[in-house]
């Protein structure tokens, strides 16, 4: 099916990361691990940890204010807020509703999407759909996380990986015009629930409500079979790149910058290789932020913009993978 694209364009982007920088040396003091192993296997050198008083809503608010300022919009201009998170501040209500309240975005419909690391791209896909169907003119989309709340700091295979942060973007209706219309040219989302138990958080939900037993066996923390996740991530991200490129009606060599989910440098390199992208056309900042799940794409995108690696008319490919398993991709003509 050929769709009339683009329906929506990104008019503002904002991010927030906590101030506290946690280096690999911090883990060397607490776990049987070392900087060399972490850098070689993951590419991560440091990450940011939020303090006990800093919530996902706090991070999301800062990112949202940045995105709204860049778009030249006020919170009251928003008619939808779609927030991707794996670490909502509360199980009820949604973090999007808490954010709506602190922003004073009183004209918006607000809700969360639960899609783990591709949460920002899922939010983008949902918001674009609301815009395309005429139900929204202007949406705030987010990926916002406090992964450290669900990280087991006694488990060396996961503790070193994650960081906290948030990213937000304003998405606005646009009309396609000219030969090279700017905006979202394609989106693609997919999932495979059969693989859920390779990366999951067993306790704390309705199946195993929080209890002394859940806390005692540490099942309220994230569990991961890293090697299996790694293999699936490479496969799914490669396929998702192909799909977004094909749906956008372009070829891989036209892509100016690949902005992949920042989980592991080896996954990023394998994805880039498959997409035929040399690493100088790939955004990497996993070394400084680790895996911030749904916040990772907007944080990387913002840094690419700051560095001047994206400009008007740039073709940008976004791709992510995470628990579920879920995956997602998008092609945007910037500006
Ligand atoms: N320091 C030292 N050794 C370690 C550490 C550590 N921090 N962690 C694991 N090891 C050891 C293991 O115990 C194992 O030892 P053994 O051989 O004696 O049993 C050895 O290193 C190899 O372990 P593997 O798990 O096979 O190591 P691998 O090379 O696969 O790297 C890693 C592990 C980094 C977790 C990798 O598998 C990975 O990045 N997986 C993907 C994670 C990911 O991308 N998740 C994305 C989604 S996250 C989300 O959705 C929230």
Boltz pocket constraint, residues with backbone or C-beta under 6 A from the ligand:
constraints:
  - pocket:
      binder: B
      contacts: [[A, 32], [A, 33], [A, 34], [A, 37], [A, 38], [A, 41], [A, 42], [A, 86], [A, 116], [A, 117], [A, 156], [A, 157], [A, 158], [A, 160], [A, 199], [A, 225], [A, 226], [A, 227], [A, 228], [A, 229], [A, 230], [A, 233], [A, 263], [A, 264], [A, 267], [A, 291], [A, 293], [A, 321], [A, 322], [A, 323]]
      max_distance: 6.0
